[in-house]
Amino acid sequence: MKVLVTGGAGFIGANLLHLWSARHPDDELATLDALTYAGHLSSIQPLLDSGRVRFLRGDIADPDAARDALRGCELVVHLAAESHVDRSISGPAPFLRTNVLGTGILLEAARLEDVTRFHHVSTDEVFGSLPLEGTPERFRPDRRYDPRSPYSASKAAADHLVRAYHHTYGLPVTISNGGNNYGPFQDPEKLVPKAITRLLAGRTVPIYGDGRNVRDWIHVRDHCEALDQISHRGRVGSTYLVGADSERSNLDLVRTILESLGLGMERIEFVADRPGHDRRYALDASATTEELGWRPSIPFTEGIHQTVAWYRAHPDWWGPLLPGADPPRVPSGRPASSS
Ligand SMILES: NC(=O)c1ccc[n+]([C@@H]2O[C@H](COP(=O)([O-])OP(=O)(O)OC[C@H]3O[C@@H](n4cnc5c(N)ncnc54)[C@H](O)[C@@H]3O)[C@@H](O)[C@H]2O)c1
């Protein structure tokens, strides 16, 4: 099968390409990625060097690049996005362009090129914020959307566009809404790798507000296993929640990282809260498990220990990404491909 993964130089996309190329050796894999600040070719270099994955540098919001990339594809797994909530607060425009317009342009290309399956990767943040105390309530697939940051609003708009293309044109789509991912190849701007890399450098870890905000954490490998199964066996038109029943406050998360590194709580520094900071996300993924048989296999503490070990072993990957480091070298031009 000919498969296009968008955003394959990003965190989840890179992990997905590694998993997919091992799991489906007969598939022809390509990735379309604009290589923004968040795209790192080093995450997939062995797959590019071996010719296992064809790299197409291009912008999903460019109709020609999108159509060229999709030509002849059977399956599209769409991950390319602006993904950092803090950046969406300080500058929402790229989020509207890539997440909303870009997804719309990709859908139109998929319709024109008759792709036989389009899987859209979204987030649990589209459902809004749950109260911290007093309710065991969790998100379910039929929950009303209530996005509250420019990031989550742009992802919600993209989800609506995906459903609209299914209802209006019969495009065979599936959608997944995942919890917070952690694992190898995540840019050090995000909380888990930021904490690990700062601690390894002898620094403190900044935590927003009172640190009690809760997220539902999932190891990226478990998420990618779910994406593989949904893309192959998910029912067209359906939405799947992907979570690992691992609700943790930011404080608990950082405590686990500190324990893994043998460090104490004095390395935490509380900083002014993020504007509009959602209090709690929690996912009920039981419907996904019941229908597809998928279930997460990496327990939270073990997954964090593995992730700490990975960052400890790979300063060559994250060192060049820290603020102030020399910018990584990337190929120029579009839609140049290297394979
Ligand atoms: N990271 C999480 O915890 C999480 C959780 C649930 C859902 N998601 C979703 O999963 C997807 C991937 O997230 P991630 O954490 O890997 O993101 P990321 O920021 O690490 O990677 C995004 C990738 O998309 C590329 N990209 C950005 N704009 C582009 C454009 N206009 N055209 C082509 N490529 C472009 C970047 O170069 C980068 O390689 C996103 O859609 C995100 O909303 C992420």
The ligand as a Gaussian input file, in Angstrom:
#p B3LYP/6-31G(d) Opt

LIG

0 1
 N        2.093000      15.870000      21.023000
 C        0.963000      15.517000      21.617000
 O        0.906000      15.286000      22.835000
 C       -0.308000      15.365000      20.793000
 C       -1.441000      14.809000      21.408000
 C       -2.592000      14.606000      20.631000
 C       -2.607000      14.979000      19.293000
 N       -1.495000      15.553000      18.740000
 C       -1.553000      15.905000      17.317000
 O       -0.644000      15.051000      16.658000
 C       -0.052000      15.723000      15.546000
 C        1.456000      15.668000      15.650000
 O        1.854000      16.288000      16.864000
 P        3.394000      16.409000      17.242000
 O        3.474000      16.572000      18.710000
 O        4.156000      15.337000      16.564000
 O        3.746000      17.820000      16.545000
 P        5.184000      18.439000      16.215000
 O        5.030000      19.903000      16.427000
 O        6.259000      17.707000      16.922000
 O        5.378000      18.131000      14.650000
 C        4.630000      18.772000      13.669000
 C        5.269000      18.493000      12.314000
 O        4.440000      19.110000      11.307000
 C        5.282000      19.833000      10.415000
 N        4.501000      20.972000       9.883000
 C        4.060000      22.068000      10.553000
 N        3.396000      22.899000       9.723000
 C        3.405000      22.301000       8.498000
 C        2.865000      22.633000       7.221000
 N        2.197000      23.796000       7.033000
 N        3.046000      21.784000       6.188000
 C        3.728000      20.625000       6.360000
 N        4.281000      20.252000       7.538000
 C        4.107000      21.063000       8.588000
 C        6.468000      20.288000      11.251000
 O        7.597000      20.584000      10.444000
 C        6.669000      19.077000      12.159000
 O        7.522000      18.138000      11.546000
 C       -0.616000      17.145000      15.570000
 O       -1.680000      17.221000      14.654000
 C       -1.117000      17.326000      16.993000
 O       -2.199000      18.220000      17.042000
 C       -0.346000      15.749000      19.460000

